[in-house]
Amino acid sequence: MRLSELSGKEIVDVKRAERLGILGQTDLEINEKTGQITALVIPSVKWFGFRKQGDEIRVPWTHIKKIGSDMIILDIEDHQIKLLE
């Protein structure tokens, strides 16, 4: 799958039934040696659609369970989410 095909998809946490963001508003963490995506870095604070300064959530790529036509489904426990400041 190409990166351009991922852009614009909603990121949804299946455990919390919560929308975390849209993949165009997130950063990707990429392994420089292999070129593989290792994690999504999602801004955790939004205000009227604008990103505010605040924490970011790092979600390892291994916790992505399904990539559909409209969304990306994550299955991750709260203690496995790493907050970045």
N, C-alpha and C positions, 0 to 999 in steps of 0.2 A: 504494500500500500504506500502511496506517495504522500508526502507531507501536505500537499495541496488538497488531497482528498480528506484529510483530517480537519482542516480549517473550517470553522463555523459550527462544528458539532457541539452540542451541549454535553457537559460532564455531570453525571448524576451518580450519587452515592446510594447504592441499593440498600444498605443497612439503615441509613438515616432517612431514606426517601427524600433526599435534598439535592437541589441543583447547586453545584459548586461554581459553575462558570461556563464560559464558551471558549473552545480551543482557539482562539485568535486573540483572546484576552489573557492567555497564559503563556508562560515561557516553557521551553523544553530543555531538559538537561540531557546532553548528548555525550556519549563516550567518544573521546577524540580518536582513539585507536580503531574502534570498530565502526563508528558512525551510527550505532544503534541508540535509540532513545532509552534513557535509564529512568527518567522521572518526569512528571508534570509539576510545574511550580505555578500554583494558582493564587492570585491575590485574594485575600480573605475578607477585605473590607471594601465595600463599594457604596457610593452615595450618588444617587441620581445618574447612575451609569458611568460616573467618573471614578477612577481609581484614586483612593486616598492613601496617604502614607500609613503603613501598618504592617502587620504580620503577613506572611505568605505561607501557604501550605505546600509541602513537598510530598507528592504521592508517587511511590515507586511504580514503574511501568508494570511490574509483575502482578500488581493488584487490579489491572484492567481485565475484566471478565468478558466483555463483549463490545465490539465496535459495530454499531448499526448504521443505517443510512442517515439518521438524524442525531444520534447521541452515542456517547461513550459511557458504559456502565462500569463503575468501580465497586469492588467488594473489599472493604478495608476496615479494620477495627480502629477505634479512636486512639488507642495507645500506639498504633503503627503510623499515624500521621505525624509528620515532623513539622513543627512550626519554625519558620525562618524569620529572623528579625533584621 
